[in-house]
Amino acid sequence: MSKKGGFPGGASFGGMNINKLMKEAKKMQADMEKSQEELQAQEFEATVSGGAITVKVTGAKEIKEIKIQKEVVDPEDVEMLEDLIITCVNEALKKVDIAQSASLGKYNIPGLM
C-alpha cells in the first residue's frame, strides 16, 4: 500500500518541488543582498535654493558632505540656514528611499517595504 502526498522521495508540496523552491529563495536572497550592497555604495545629492546648499548622502543614509555657499550665511538669520539644511538633507534621504523602493521593490515580498 503506497502513501500519497508527503515529502519523502518526491519532496513536493502542492505540486512544487521543495528543493527547487529553496534554491530559488536562496538565489533571491543573494540577489537582494547584492542590490542592497550596491545601493549602499551609491551616493545621492540634493541641492536647495539654487545651489546655495548641497548635501551628499550614501545609500546607507550617511551624510558624506554638506556644502554651503558663503552668500547664504547670515549671522542675523541662522534659522533660515538651519531650515535650508534640513530641507536639503531630507531631499537627499528621500532620493535614497526612492532608489531603495525601485531596487528592492522588484522582489515583491509582502511586508518587506
N, C-alpha and C positions, 0 to 999 in steps of 0.2 A: 504494500500500500504506500503510495507516494504522497508526500505533503505538497500542497500548493502554497505558493507565496513564500514568505520568509526570506532570509538573507543568505543562508549557506549555499555555496556553489554559485548561484546566479547573481547574488548581491544586487538585486534590483528593488526598486521602490517606486511603485506606481508606474512601472514600465521604464523607469530610468535607471541606468547603471550608476550605482553609488560611487564607484571608483572614478568614473568619468566626471561625475558631479564634483567630487573632491578635487580633481585635477583642475577643473575649470575655476573652482573657488580659489585655489591656491594661485592660479595664474592671475585672476582678477585682483587678489590681494597684492601680489607683486607689482602689477601694473599701477594700482592705486598708490602704493608706496613710492614708486618711481615718479608718478605725477606729482605727489606731494613734495618730494625732494627737489624736483625741477621748479616747482612753484616757489619754494622757499629760497631757492638760489636767485630768482629773478628780482629785479629792482623796479619799483614803481615810483613815478614822480608826479607831483601835483604843484600847480602854481596858482596864486591868487593875486588879485589887484594888479593885473597887467605885468606879472613877473616880479612884483615887489617882494614876495616871499615864495621860496621854492623848498619843497620838502621831498626827500627821497627815503623810501622805506623798502624793506625786503619783503618777500612773500611770507616770511615768518613774523611779519608785523613788528620789525625792529627798525627804529628810526636810524638811518645811516647819515643823513645830512640835513641841515637846515641853513638856508641862505637867506639873508635879509639885506635888501638894498638900503644904503645909508639914508636915502631920502625918506624912508618910512619911519625911521627912528625919531620920534618927537618926545622929549622928556616930559612935555606937558600933557601928552595923550598916550600914556603907556597902555591904557585899557584897549585902545583901538589896535595896537600892535599885538597884544595878547589874543584878541578876538581873531585877527588875521591868521596868527599862527595856529590857533585851534582849528579854524576853518580849513586851513591848508593841510594839516595833519589828518583831519577827518576825511578829507577828499582823497588823500593818498591811501588811507586804510580802506576806504570804500572801493578803490580800484583793486586792491588785493582781494577783497571779498568777491567782487565780480569775476575776477580771474579764477578764484578758487571754485566758485559755482560752475563756471564754464569748464574747468579742468576736471573736477570730480563729479559734476552733475551727470556726465555721460555714463556713470556706473549705475545710476538709477536705483539706489538701495534705499528703501524707505527708512526714515529716521536718521540717515547719515547727515543730511544737511537740512 
